[in-house]
Amino acid sequence: MALPTLDPVIHQPTRLRIMALLYRNRVAAFTWVRDTLALTDGNLDTHAAKLEEAGYVKRGRTLDIGGFQVKMKITPEGDAAFRAYLDGLRVYLEIGPATGSTPPEGPP
């Protein structure tokens, strides 16, 4: 059985956390994502740009009572990619030892 390839854009730990938040919440304020994940503005901006380049996330400015706020939103492509990532991960989690063999032992 061939194992699925996990999307390298999503697989990076920080981007995986961002995608998980947006998958669950659909739209979130940049500052909320930053604070929830304990990231810096620059770190979140860099990872959000990678997700945006892949078409998984959109960022936009909205006018709120306190002024402009940057919002992040998962796109339909991002939703599909994240679901595919989860499906691929489930395959890895369900792998058992091959018939007649045992998994290799780790160090003592």
Secondary structure per residue as TSV (DSSP state, phi and psi in degrees):
chain	resnum	aa	ss	phi	psi
A	1	M	-	360.0	129.3
A	2	A	-	-81.4	133.7
A	3	L	-	-83.0	144.7
A	4	P	-	-69.9	152.7
A	5	T	-	-89.5	129.0
A	6	L	-	-85.0	132.3
A	7	D	-	-54.0	115.6
A	8	P	H	-66.3	-24.6
A	9	V	H	-67.5	-44.2
A	10	I	H	-79.4	-32.2
A	11	H	H	-64.3	-24.5
A	12	Q	S	-59.7	130.8
A	13	P	H	-52.2	-45.0
A	14	T	H	-68.4	-41.8
A	15	R	H	-67.5	-33.4
A	16	L	H	-62.8	-42.2
A	17	R	H	-65.9	-40.5
A	18	I	H	-63.1	-47.2
A	19	M	H	-63.2	-38.6
A	20	A	H	-62.8	-42.7
A	21	L	H	-63.5	-44.5
A	22	L	H	-72.5	-32.6
A	23	Y	H	-62.8	-41.6
A	24	R	H	-74.4	-40.2
A	25	N	H	-102.6	-14.8
A	26	R	S	70.3	-51.4
A	27	V	E	-135.5	138.3
A	28	A	E	-150.4	149.6
A	29	A	E	-69.1	138.8
A	30	F	H	-51.6	-44.8
A	31	T	H	-66.0	-34.3
A	32	W	H	-68.1	-44.1
A	33	V	H	-61.5	-46.3
A	34	R	H	-56.2	-49.9
A	35	D	H	-70.4	-39.5
A	36	T	H	-63.8	-38.7
A	37	L	T	-94.7	2.0
A	38	A	T	55.0	50.8
A	39	L	-	-108.9	164.0
A	40	T	-	-87.6	163.8
A	41	D	H	-56.2	-46.4
A	42	G	H	-65.1	-40.8
A	43	N	H	-65.3	-46.4
A	44	L	H	-63.8	-41.5
A	45	D	H	-60.8	-42.5
A	46	T	H	-62.9	-46.7
A	47	H	H	-70.6	-37.5
A	48	A	H	-63.6	-37.0
A	49	A	H	-63.4	-40.8
A	50	K	H	-62.9	-42.9
A	51	L	H	-67.4	-34.8
A	52	E	H	-67.9	-42.4
A	53	E	H	-58.8	-36.1
A	54	A	T	-78.3	-9.9
A	55	G	T	84.4	14.5
A	56	Y	S	-90.2	-24.0
A	57	V	E	-136.9	147.3
A	58	K	E	-122.2	143.5
A	59	R	E	-119.3	144.6
A	60	G	E	-155.7	162.5
A	61	R	E	-102.7	136.8
A	62	T	E	-124.2	152.0
A	63	L	E	-96.3	117.1
A	64	D	E	-111.3	179.7
A	65	I	T	-56.3	-39.9
A	66	G	T	-85.0	0.7
A	67	G	E	124.3	-159.9
A	68	F	E	-77.9	144.0
A	69	Q	E	-135.5	137.3
A	70	V	E	-85.7	128.4
A	71	K	E	-113.3	147.5
A	72	M	E	-115.7	140.2
A	73	K	E	-138.6	135.8
A	74	I	E	-75.8	138.1
A	75	T	-	-90.3	166.1
A	76	P	H	-57.6	-36.9
A	77	E	H	-65.8	-39.6
A	78	G	H	-65.9	-39.6
A	79	D	H	-61.7	-47.3
A	80	A	H	-64.2	-41.4
A	81	A	H	-65.8	-39.3
A	82	F	H	-69.0	-39.9
A	83	R	H	-62.3	-42.2
A	84	A	H	-64.1	-39.1
A	85	Y	H	-61.0	-46.2
A	86	L	H	-62.9	-41.0
A	87	D	H	-62.1	-42.8
A	88	G	H	-63.7	-40.7
A	89	L	H	-63.7	-38.9
A	90	R	H	-60.6	-38.0
A	91	V	H	-60.1	-45.4
A	92	Y	H	-63.0	-37.8
A	93	L	H	-71.5	-23.3
A	94	E	H	-91.4	-4.1
A	95	I	-	-68.0	128.1
A	96	G	-	-115.1	178.5
A	97	P	-	-65.3	145.3
A	98	A	-	-64.3	152.7
A	99	T	T	-55.3	127.7
A	100	G	T	81.0	4.1
A	101	S	-	-130.8	164.3
A	102	T	-	-121.9	151.3
A	103	P	-	-64.5	150.1
A	104	P	-	-62.9	146.0
A	105	E	-	-84.1	147.1
A	106	G	-	-82.3	-174.6
A	107	P	-	-63.2	151.0
A	108	P	-	-63.7	360.0
